[in-house]
Amino acid sequence: TYTPEFTAEVMAGLGIEGIYFFYGLSEASPIVSATEISAQMIAKPNTMGFPVWYVDVEIFDDNDQPLPRGEIGEIVVRGPNVFSGYYKRPEANAEVLRGGWLHTGDIGYLDDDNFIFFVDRKKDMIKSGGMNVYSLEVEQGLAKAVPEISEVAVVGLPDDAWGEAVIAFVVLKAGAELTEADIIAAARAHLGGYKLPKKIVFRTELPKN
């Protein structure tokens, strides 16, 4: 995730006048979209850009049906860049290449201009109280709401009442002193009620692999 301010800071720090954003995966050789930062891109913060000319991108629901622009689902890709399959893994190939599309495992949406927006990894999506909660969205909301947060990771843990409970592991910046209640109260302005963590777990560091 980036903001116009962050992008400008990076370009100024590196002494460059332009920067490209790419989205892709190794199974797509690996580029799906490639877009230079421009006025249009700045007006669309968090986009992963426009699909490259030879690639088709759609958003599918859980029944592999295309969704309208703006609706969130799985990003699927079709084109000559898509691989032919994993070596000697027919079952995996049948799953990931079903229907003639590469199912990326990424959650996102397309806007009316066909720009791709990444929301989360499908495997990281949390189902809490019958609602879909995207861990990346909660992490971003917490980081925005609480500047004292240095690092945050959000996961779903089994819960009898909610199915999965949203849990946030948080590292505070040096010298910061906040309680669980402080963080949840600040986050209410940025996250819907069902997205709020049910528990904040404080850590001195988070694993990086």
ROVEX-935368 format. One record per residue (C-alpha): chain; residue number from 0; residue in one letter; z, x, y. Coordinates in steps of 0.001 Angstrom, whole numbers, plus 500000, padded with zeros to 6 digits. Example, Ala and Ser with C-alpha at 12.3 -4.5 7.8 and 13.67 -1.06 7.14 Angstrom:
// residues 2
 unit pos code      z      x      y
    A   0    A 507800 512300 495500
    A   1    S 507140 513670 498940
// end
This chain:
// residues 209
 unit pos code      z      x      y
    A   0    T 500000 500000 500000
    A   1    Y 499179 501234 503477
    A   2    T 499375 500007 507053
    A   3    P 497078 500767 509999
    A   4    E 499902 502833 511490
    A   5    F 500343 504871 508303
    A   6    T 496581 505436 508026
    A   7    A 496381 506651 511636
    A   8    E 499353 508953 511031
    A   9    V 497715 510479 507940
    A  10    M 494399 511079 509733
    A  11    A 496166 512631 512718
    A  12    G 498334 514813 510501
    A  13    L 495335 516095 508541
    A  14    G 493115 516400 511597
    A  15    I 490390 514167 510163
    A  16    E 488433 511283 511696
    A  17    G 487887 509178 508591
    A  18    I 489359 508421 505211
    A  19    Y 488079 506625 502110
    A  20    F 489990 504277 499864
    A  21    F 489020 503949 496216
    A  22    Y 490020 501544 493471
    A  23    G 489177 502057 489838
    A  24    L 490276 503068 486366
    A  25    S 489070 505523 483754
    A  26    E 487412 502718 481759
    A  27    A 485178 502095 484800
    A  28    S 484058 505731 485133
    A  29    P 486297 505450 487308
    A  30    I 485202 503790 490587
    A  31    V 485124 500035 491202
    A  32    S 485384 499990 495000
    A  33    A 484993 502629 497697
    A  34    T 485396 501876 501374
    A  35    E 485742 504021 504483
    A  36    I 488474 503100 506919
    A  37    S 486828 501092 509699
    A  38    A 487681 498356 512173
    A  39    Q 487089 495830 509406
    A  40    M 489364 497697 507018
    A  41    I 492091 498030 509629
    A  42    A 491916 494248 510040
    A  43    K 492490 493897 506290
    A  44    P 495601 495962 505578
    A  45    N 496299 496575 501898
    A  46    T 492731 495941 500748
    A  47    M 491265 498271 498135
    A  48    G 487852 497831 499685
    A  49    F 484503 496326 498720
    A  50    P 483007 496654 495213
    A  51    V 480380 499391 494951
    A  52    W 476844 498078 494810
    A  53    Y 476310 498110 491034
    A  54    V 479646 496542 490056
    A  55    D 480562 492861 489698
    A  56    V 484202 491947 490282
    A  57    E 485846 488601 489605
    A  58    I 489368 487228 489350
    A  59    F 490201 485409 486094
    A  60    D 493052 483095 485200
    A  61    D 494983 483282 481926
    A  62    N 492173 481360 480195
    A  63    D 489518 483850 481359
    A  64    Q 488090 481386 483870
    A  65    P 487033 482567 487350
    A  66    L 489356 481677 490214
    A  67    P 488376 480728 493779
    A  68    R 488584 483313 496533
    A  69    G 492144 483936 497648
    A  70    E 493782 482930 494361
    A  71    I 495703 485545 492393
    A  72    G 494727 486470 488841
    A  73    E 493504 489385 486729
    A  74    I 490857 491673 488209
    A  75    V 487867 491887 485837
    A  76    V 484874 494197 486193
    A  77    R 481305 494233 484883
    A  78    G 478584 496839 485383
    A  79    P 476856 499955 484023
    A  80    N 479925 502028 484875
    A  81    V 482090 500188 482321
    A  82    F 482810 502137 479146
    A  83    S 481545 501016 475744
    A  84    G 484987 501020 474147
    A  85    Y 487867 503094 472839
    A  86    Y 487127 505430 469940
    A  87    K 487839 503719 466607
    A  88    R 489971 500981 468202
    A  89    P 488047 497753 467518
    A  90    E 490997 495425 468127
    A  91    A 491769 496989 471505
    A  92    N 488081 496831 472435
    A  93    A 487867 493143 471538
    A  94    E 490795 492474 473852
    A  95    V 489890 494601 476859
    A  96    L 486122 493869 476803
    A  97    R 486234 490205 475867
    A  98    G 483580 487965 477347
    A  99    G 481508 490906 478544
    A 100    W 484050 491841 481230
    A 101    L 486440 494774 481469
    A 102    H 489919 493280 481798
    A 103    T 491725 495810 483977
    A 104    G 495299 494614 483525
    A 105    D 495596 494589 487326
    A 106    I 496605 491494 489272
    A 107    G 494919 490773 492589
    A 108    Y 492532 488563 494504
    A 109    L 489243 488596 496409
    A 110    D 488982 487337 499969
    A 111    D 486034 485436 501453
    A 112    D 484300 488738 502296
    A 113    N 484643 489915 498668
    A 114    F 487228 492570 499483
    A 115    I 489614 493435 496652
    A 116    F 493371 493124 497143
    A 117    F 495690 494636 494541
    A 118    V 498958 492774 493922
    A 119    D 500547 494297 490815
    A 120    R 500037 495461 487269
    A 121    K 499913 492498 484887
    A 122    K 502478 494126 482606
    A 123    D 504871 494486 485562
    A 124    M 504744 490808 486532
    A 125    I 508099 489067 486141
    A 126    K 508362 485432 485021
    A 127    S 511560 484120 486569
    A 128    G 512506 480449 486540
    A 129    G 508935 479474 485686
    A 130    M 507510 481379 488667
    A 131    N 505419 484540 488756
    A 132    V 507149 487337 490654
    A 133    Y 505181 490493 491429
    A 134    S 507396 493570 491298
    A 135    L 505325 495472 493856
    A 136    E 505623 492622 496355
    A 137    V 509411 492587 495970
    A 138    E 509573 496384 496339
    A 139    Q 507498 496225 499518
    A 140    G 509592 493368 500883
    A 141    L 512844 495237 500291
    A 142    A 511507 498452 501820
    A 143    K 510320 496558 504904
    A 144    A 513529 494553 505280
    A 145    V 515933 497439 504761
    A 146    P 514910 500714 506467
    A 147    E 517909 502433 504883
    A 148    I 516206 502222 501479
    A 149    S 514654 505520 500393
    A 150    E 513332 504420 497000
    A 151    V 513207 501131 495134
    A 152    A 512002 499963 491730
    A 153    V 511978 496308 490663
    A 154    V 511979 495135 487049
    A 155    G 512549 491952 485098
    A 156    L 515379 491835 482581
    A 157    P 515971 489100 479966
    A 158    D 518194 486331 481295
    A 159    D 519372 483126 479614
    A 160    A 519097 481049 482783
    A 161    W 515944 482482 484392
    A 162    G 513965 483802 481431
    A 163    E 513699 487052 483335
    A 164    A 515949 488030 486225
    A 165    V 514610 490107 489121
    A 166    I 516625 493343 489289
    A 167    A 516187 496012 491978
    A 168    F 517180 499645 491497
    A 169    V 517764 501162 494919
    A 170    V 518284 504654 496333
    A 171    L 519658 504671 499876
    A 172    K 518852 507277 502489
    A 173    A 521455 509966 503077
    A 174    G 524418 508605 504992
    A 175    A 523481 504939 504570
    A 176    E 526185 502577 503398
    A 177    L 525053 499108 502334
    A 178    T 526302 496548 499845
    A 179    E 524317 494344 497504
    A 180    A 525009 491403 499824
    A 181    D 523685 493362 502840
    A 182    I 520367 494058 501133
    A 183    I 519841 490546 499796
    A 184    A 520703 489004 503170
    A 185    A 518193 491243 504959
    A 186    A 515506 490545 502358
    A 187    R 515662 486761 502791
    A 188    A 513395 486950 505831
    A 189    H 510680 488731 503826
    A 190    L 510908 487228 500335
    A 191    G 510937 483670 499029
    A 192    G 514141 482567 497338
    A 193    Y 512817 482920 493786
    A 194    K 511640 486466 494567
    A 195    L 515021 487703 495752
    A 196    P 516702 490117 493342
    A 197    K 519493 488609 491296
    A 198    K 521170 492006 491264
    A 199    I 520953 495274 493199
    A 200    V 521733 498413 491201
    A 201    F 522431 501495 493317
    A 202    R 521267 504891 492070
    A 203    T 521303 508408 493483
    A 204    E 517740 508939 492222
    A 205    L 515019 507140 490265
    A 206    P 513101 508591 487312
    A 207    K 509557 509600 488230
    A 208    N 507852 509384 484822
// end
